[in-house]
Amino acid sequence: MWEAYHSVSSITEALALLDEYRSTTRIVAGGTDLIIEMERGAHPQLKRLIDITRVPGLDRITLDDNRIILGPLATHNHVVASRLIRERALPLAQASWEVGAPQIRNRATVAGNLITASPANDTITPLIALDAEVSLVSVAGERSLKLEDFYSGFRRTVLRPNELLRSIRIPPMAEDQRGVFLKLGLRRAQAISVVDAAIVIRLDESGRVSEARIALGSVAPTIVRAAAAEASLIGQRLSVETLADAGRLAADSVTPIDDVRGSAEYRDEMVKALVVRALRMLTAGRPESGIPHEPPMLWGADEGAVKQGLPAQLTHFPGTPIRSRVNGVDVCIAGGGQKSLLHWLRDEVKLPGAKEGCAEGECGACTVFLDDVAVMSCMVHAPRAHDAEIVTVEGLQRGDALHPIQQAFIDQAAVQCGYCTPGFLMAGAKLLDEIASPDDEQINYSISGNLCRCTGYYKIVEAFRQAARANAEV
């Protein structure tokens, strides 16, 4: 694992460290992929990690010089919540909503998604369809390039060892443009794409297509453009025949991959289906977002924003004490710095409430609050706990009284084996903090990242309903 963990207070500090240590170091913005890969033995060359998660201002989404600009700490939930993105770059909002679950979207950044460079990463496809650019910065200066040119192969980019992805720049969609993102997964949530597609078109005054961009994900080693399908749309009205031709040409433009999630033959048919379906939606006008009006984010009063940075850079080595406030109690522990936050809490702080069910962000049993934000603690590096406020399931009780969600689980017999229960309770508590009286849809979305292997969902949902009623009466 890592030998040193640098928590920086500025981009300047991060760039200096990158320039000094180059290929032996990596930036942590969300780190959700990186920590899992490192625990599996990947990236043996990495000796140092540079955490930028407490640099204020890097999580902003702004409109500047007719470009939507995403900072390197803009998370998927920040994108989902952004009115600017929903109105002027809808496919990106739709893709971000499809990523993981609330706890993952609170931590995982769009920049990190781009750098991981998997062809199944949902946000790359719409950003290519939107003609996005990335800005890369080092101590030597800054350079910009089209996102399409950022990828050199399967999980490979042109990012240099001393560079940081400083921003993502998106031309906002104009009034005569329409766009949509569609994804096929093996389940409704927490699913990697089998195939995904993003389409952005421009219509002239006669209703004919004057510009088209079609990007396809999870069908090739990188995200690809369907150039022949795009060309077939130019100058055409979106008729049934035109849509069918575009779907066929899109499928012909790729030789789909064949893996455990889907055969090449299946992907070939699904490319046709998704492209035609997306174009049909665009024919009907600007599509609905598919995102609930008030989606549960589970991200606290500050809406996941970095409000206060570190006063100065600090470095954790294996024996450097981690000072934190856990469930209202100050702790300072010299040890566990090379672990995940989950194992640090269980092994060093001796709080076994958070559970390891999967160790890869799939089950939600390890959910805790980190600076008021619900996260999967198996996907957070332990040194991030330094000078942070953490709440675990042991800290939910309100004085002598149980939290309403805890009491409801007892009353509704929602506990079976109990292994998943801490994660459900944490998600429920944060949901009730955020939405006083959530409806069934909001309840279901709030626990989309939590799995009950006993399949006791009816009782769990009923417990959430009881807790919501009790919360509304307070």
N, C-alpha and C positions, 0 to 999 in steps of 0.2 A: 504494500500500500504506500501512500504518500509519506515522505520524510519531513516535509514542512508545509504548513498551511498558512498562507499570507492573507490576512484580511486588510484590504486597503481602504483608504479614505478618499482617494481620487483616482481618476483615469491616468493621470501623470505617473503616480506610483505604480499602477498596474503595468503601464508601458515600459517603465524602467526595469521592472522585474522580468517581463517577457523578453526584453532585449538582452538581459544578462544571462538568463537560463535557457532561452530558446526552446528547443524540442523536448527538453526534460520537464516542461511545465505546461499547464493548461488553465484557461480561465474558467471560473465557476460563476455562472450567472443564475442558472436554475440547478444545474448539476444532476438532474434526475436520470439522464442516461449515463452520464459519466461514472457516478458512484456505483451503479449496478455493473457496468462493464469492468471497472477496476476490481470489484469484489470477485468477479469471475476470472480474473487473471489477465484481462486485456490491458493494453497500454503499459507493459512492464517498464517502458522507458520513462514514464512520468514519475518524477520525484517530488515535485512541488506543485501546489495548487494555489491559484490566485483568486480569491473571493472578492467580487465587486458588488455583492448584493446589498451593501450598506452605503453605497455612494448615492446621495440624493440627486434627483433630476434625471437619472438614466432610465426611469420607467415611464417617461412621458410619451404621449402620442399627440403630435401637434400638426398644424397646417402651416407651412412656411414656403414662400416662393413657389406657390402652386404645387407643392409636393406634401403628401402625408408622410410624416417622419416618425418612425418608431425607434425609441432608444433601445439599447441592448438589454435592459431589464424589463421591457414591456412583456408581460406575461400573456398567456392565452386568455385569461379572465379579463385583463385590462382591455384586450381587443374586443372581446364579447361585449363589454360594458360601454365601449366607445361609440357615442352617437355619430361621430365623424366617420368612423370605419363602417358602421352599418349603412350610412347614407351614401358614402362615396367610394367604398371598397367592400361591398357586401360579401363577395366570395370569400374574402379573408375572414370575416366575422363568422360565416357559416362553417368554415373549416376549423377555426379555433374552438367553436362550440363542440365540434366532434372529437376533440382531443381529450383522451383520458376521462377524468372525473374532476369535480371541483377541487379536491385536494391537490391533484396534479396540475391543473390549470393555474392554481395559485402560485405554483413554484416554477413550472417549466416556462421558458421564454421562447418567443418566436425566433430570436436570433440563435438560440441554442438548437432549435429545431432545424434551422437552415444549416448550421455547422455540422450537426450529426450526419446530415447528407444521406439519410436513408431514402430510397425511392418511394417508400410507403409513408413518409412523414407528411401529414396532411397539409401543412401551411405552405410548403414549397410550391405545390401545384397552382393554387390561386395566385400566388405572388408572381409566378412566371406568366400566367394569363393576364395579370394586371400590368405587366411590363415593368416590374420593380427593379430597383438598383440597390446595391449594397455599398456602403462606405467603409473602407478598411484603413485603419490608422496604426502607425508605429512611431517610434521616436524619430524616424527619418522623414515622416510626413504622412499624407493621406492620399488614397487613390479610390476611385469609384469605378464600378463595372456593373454591367447588366447581370442580374441574378442568373440568367441562362448561362453566362460565361463563367460563373463561380464554380461550376462543377466540372471535374476532369475525369470522373469515372465513378464506379460504385463506392459509395461512402468516401469519396475523395473530393477535396476542394483545392482551390489555388491559394487558400489562406497561408501566408508565410508564418514560420514559427514565432516571429516577433510581432505579429499583427493581431489586432483586436477588431472585431466587427463593431464599428462605432454606431451605425444607424442603418435602417432600411428605409428607402425612399420610394413612394408609390405615387404615380400620377393619379389624381382623383378622377373617378369616372364622371363624365359629363352628362348633361341631360339627355343627349341622344345615344347614350350607351346603356347597355344592360349586361348584367353578369350573374352567374350562379355557380355554386360548387355542389357537387353530389358525390356521395361516398357509398360504396358497398362494403360492409363489414360482416363478420360472422355473428355479431350480436349488436344490440342497440347502443351499448356504451362500453367503454374500455376495449374497443376493438381496433386492431390494426387494419388498414385498408387492404382489401382484396384487389379492388380497383377504385380509383377516384378520378374525377374529371372536373375541370374548371373551364368555363367558357365565358368570354367577354366579346360582345358584338356591338357594332355601331350601325344604326339605321339612318338612312337619308330621309328626306321629306316624303318620298314616294313609298316608304316602307321597305326599301331594298337594303340589303346588307352592304355597307361600304367598307367595313373593317371587321375582321374576325381573328380571335386568338383562342386556340383550343389546346389545353395542356392536359396530359394524362399521367397519372401517378400509379405506382405499384405494378407496372407492366413491363418495365425495362430497368437496366442498371441505374439509370437516372430518370428524372422527370423529362418527358419528351413532348414536343409540339407535333400536332397532326397537321402538317403543312398542306397536304393535298386536300384534306377536308376543309381547311380554312379557305383555300383558293376556290373550292367548289361553291362556297357560299357568297362570294363577292358578286354583287350585281343581281342577286337573286332575292325573291320574296321567300319567306319561310313557309313553303308549302309542304305537304306530306311527302312528296317526291324528293324535294330538296333535303329535308331532314333525313330521309332514308339513305340518300346518296352520301351525305356527310357522315352518318354513322358507319356505313360500309367502308368509306375511305379512311376514316379514323382507325378502324380495326386493321385495315390493310397496311397502315403506316408503321405498325409495331410487330415485333415477334415476341409475344408475351412470355414472361418468365413462368416457370412451373415449380410450385413449391407446396408445402403442407397446407397452405390456406386456400389454394385453388390451382387447378390445372391450367395449362396454357390454352387449351381449347375453351375452357369455361371463361377465362379472362377475355378471350377473343370475342365471345358472344356478349359479355358484359360491357365491353368497351362500346360496342354498337348500341346496346340498350341505354347506357348512361348518356352517351352523346345525344341520341335521339330524344331521350326524356328531358335533358337539359335544354335543348333547343326548343322543344315543345313548350316548356315553361317560359322561355324567353319570348316565344311567339305570342303568348297570352298577355305580355306586358312585363313590368318589373316584378320579379317573383317576391313572395313573402320570405322573410328571413328564416323562418323555422325555429327561431329562438324565442322562448317565452318572454312575455312582456316584463316580468320581474323575476329573472332566473336566480335561483339560489347560488350565491358565490362562495359562501362560507369564509369570507375574508376580513371580517372585522370592521370596526368603525372607520378606520382609515382607508378602507377599500384596497388593501394590499399595497398601499403606497409606502415608499421609503421616506419617512418623516424626519428621521434624525440619523445623521451619519456618525461614523466613528471619529473621535477627536484626532486620532493619529493611527498610522499603520501599526499592526501588531502581527507577530508571527508565532504560530504554535508548532513546536516540535513534539515528538512523542511524549515527553514528560512534562511539558508546559501545562500548568494548571488551567482548567476551564472554569471560569467564574460565571455563575448564572443564577437566576431566580426561578425556582421551580415550585409551582403551586404555592407561591407566596413566601417561600423559604429560600434564603440565600445559601448557595452551595459553592464550594470551591474545591475542585477535585483535580489532582495531578495524576492523570492517567486516562486512557480511553480515547486519546485524541485522534487515533487512526481508525476509529470505529464510525459507524453510522450513528445518528442521533438516537435511533431506536435502541441500539445496543449500549450506548453510553447511559441512557436512562435506566435500562434494565440492569446492566452489570455494575455500573459505577455509582449511580444515584440510588440504586436498589428500589426502583419503582417498577414492578413487573406487570402493571396494568396494561400497557400497550403491548400488543402481541405481534410476533412475526408469523404471518400465515403464508407469505409468498416471497418476501424479500425483493420484490420488483414492482411494487406499486399497483398490484392487481386486486388486492383483497380489502384494503382499508382498515385492517385490524390494528394497524400501528398508528392510526390518526392521533395527532396531538395538535395543540395550538402553539405556534411559534410567533411571538410578537403579535398575538391576537389573530393570526391567520391559520386556518386549518391546513395541515400538510401531512403527507405520508412520511413519517419519521425514518423509514427505511431508506428514503431517497434524499436525506439531508446529511451532510458531513457533520460530525460531532462538534468541531470547533466553531461552527456557526452558532452554537448555543452560548458562546462567550458574550457576556454583557447583554443577554437576551432574556425575555420573559417567556417562560414555558408553562403550559398547563397540560396535565395528563388527566386520565379518567379519575385518578385518585384525588384530584383537586376540584372536581365538579360540585361536590356537596356544598351547600350553602349554610354554613354554621352547623347547627344540629339537624337541619332538614335536608333531605335528599333533593337534588335537582328535579324539576318536574319530569324530565325525560327518564331519570332513574326510577322515580316512583311509578311512572306509567309502565315501564318494563316489568316491574314487579306485579302491578295490578293486572296487567294483560297477559301474564305468563309468557312474555316475549323472549325469555331466556331459555335456550335449550342446552346445548353443550357449553355455551358461554364464551367460546373462543373469539367469536366475532363481536361480541357484545360491546367491549370498550370502544371499538371504532364506530359502531352505530350510535352509541351514546354521545360521543364527541361530535359527530356530524349533526345529531339532533340538537344538541345544546347550541351549536353555532348557528344552526338554522333558526332557532327560536330567538336568538339574539338579533338576527338580521331581519326576520319577517315575523311579526307578532302572531299572526294567525295564518300560517301557510295552508294552501289548499293541497289536494291530493297530488296534483302534478308537481308542485314545488317539493312536496315530501319525497316523491319518487326520484326527482332529479337530485335532491340533496344526498341521497344514499346510492346514487349510481356507481359510486366508487367503493361500495361496501358489499362484500359477499357473505351470505349465510350458507354454509355448507350443509346445514341441517334443513335447508329450504323452509325456514319458518317465517317467511315474509309477511303472511297475513297478520300474524300477531305483532310483528314488528311495526308494520304500518299502522295497525290499530293503536299501538302504544304511542306512536308519533301523533296520531289524531287526538288522543287523550291529552298528551302534553301540550299540544297546540291550544286545545280548549282551556286548559288550566292557565296557560301563559296569557291568553287573551283576557282572562278574568282578573289578572293581577293589576 
